[in-house]
């Protein structure tokens, strides 16, 4: 099952479910729920799963929709949000895929250090050695970073806007885990979505200690949320369009078969902090990537359109690149 959040023609919120039907799929509006957040809260209260709640609410539902037409109309929203953006946190882990480690290593290695392991490669090797512990055990903690709160969450078709001082606006095609914290203070995974974990790779290249700065950017998610288990081997393509022509087109891999950590290990090391387990909180946690256009020498420009597509997640995620106007910031002594 996949879920989308949309605005109807009347301007109201609704949730669309897509389920197998015969040799194809059927998409319909889920009666009684305006948001995925509401469905997740209902599932926790009923001590059941998302699919069971949707199926119960949808008995006899007949209002079928065209997902592609909805996306083209601009009425598809991010597949998760929170009425108070401060209670949605966007975070991530890096160096979880071999390609990512290689690209990061090259960023921070000088020619005379060809045989010296950078901190990035050391971190990646730690994951290879102890990122997939036996069930019930904790492995090594991954690299972790904070991106922002729900104010930086961008839906399909909306621009990914870099600040005026940014040196780069670069895509990162990733899988994101979508979570909610119950009233019992325990995290519950709602599902998974495609994410563009937008970053400033030129800034990061100056010094790896600038990683935190480079990640304080918007993040796009969607269009659809996959409910249930993540495929072990996720395959897709990352593209960049400029003036309607493809200037970058490369495959990307994700899923545990292509990672140095298990999802359970990444989740443990995120939610082990009690301030990430406050009731009602929503978490969008990106798992890392193996494919970056900057590693292929691409310099993005305003107006470029990023596209991330994987059959496991239904419709593609597209976002244009924009840069914000310069703002004057002053600090006033009170």
Residue, then its C-alpha position, 0 to 999 in steps of 0.5 A: x500500500x502507498x499513501x499520498x496527501x492531496x488537496x481536493x478541488x474544493x481546497x480540502x485535505x485528503x489522503x489517497x491510498x493505492x493498492x493492488x487490483x487485479x494486474x494493476x493498481x487502484x487509487x482512491x480517497x480514504x474516507x474519514x481522514x484528512x492527513x496521514x498523521x491522523x491515520x497513524x494516530x488512529x493506528x496507535x490508538x487501535x494497536x494495529x497497523x496503518x493498512x488495517x486502519x485504511x482498509x477498515x475506513x475504505x470499505x466500499x470506498x468508490x471515489x477513485x482518483x488519477x494520481x498522475x493527474x493530481x501530481x500534474x495539477x500541483x495538488x499533491x502535498x508531502x506525504x507527511x506533515x504536522x500542523x505545528x512545523x516545530x514538531x516535525x524534525x528532519x534528520x539523516x545519516x550519511x556514509x551508509x552507502x559505498x558510493x557516498x563514502x567514496x565521494x566524501x573521501x575524494x572531497x577531503x583527500x589531497x594528492x599526497x594523502x592517497x594512502x591515508x584514510x580520511x575520517x569519512x572513510x574510517x567512519x564508513x569502515x566502522x559501519x562495514x565492520x559493525x553496522x549490521x549487528x545480530x538482531x537484538x544487539x546494537x551496532x556502531x553508531x553512524x554519522x548523524x546530522x540535523x537538517x531542520x524542522x517542518x518549515x523546511x519540508x518541501x512537497x512534490x513540484x515545490x522549489x528547493x530553495x538554497x540560501x543566497x550565500x549557498x555555494x551549491x544546490x545539490x541533490x541527494x536521492x535517498x530513502x527516508x523513514x517516516x516516524x511518529x512518536x506515540x503518547x507512550x513516548x515510543x517511536x512508530x514507523x509509518x512507512x518510507x518515502x523518496x527524499x531529495x536530501x538537498x545539500x551544499x556539497x561545495x561548502x562541505x568540500x572546504x572542510x568536513x566540519x562544515x557538514x552541519x552548515x551544508x545540511x541546513x537546507x530544505x528537504x523534499x519528500x514524496x509524492x507517495x509513502x510506502x507502507x510496510x517493509x522496505x524492499x531489501x534492494x531499492x533501485x531507481x534513477x536520479x536525473x537533472x533537467x535543464x531547459x527541458x533536456x536531461x543533463x544528468x541521469x544515473x542509477x542509485x541504489x538503496x535498501x539494506x542490501x546496498x547499505x553498511x547499516x541495518x535500518x534497525x541500527x540507524x533507528x536505534x541510534x536516532x531514537x536512543x535520545x529521549x528528546x526525539x521521543x516526545x509524544x506527537x513528534x514526527x520524524x523524517x529521517x533520511x538514510x543516505x545516498x550513493x549517487x551525487x551529480x557533483x561527483x560527476x562534475x555537474x554544477x547545478x543552476x537555478x531553474x534546473x529540475x531534479x527528478x528522483x524515481x523508483x518503481x517501489x515508490x510510485x510516482x517520481x519526485x520532481x523539484x526545481x532549484x531556486x536561490x533565495x534573495x540576499x537578506x540583511x540580518x542584524x542582531x540587536x542588543x536588548 
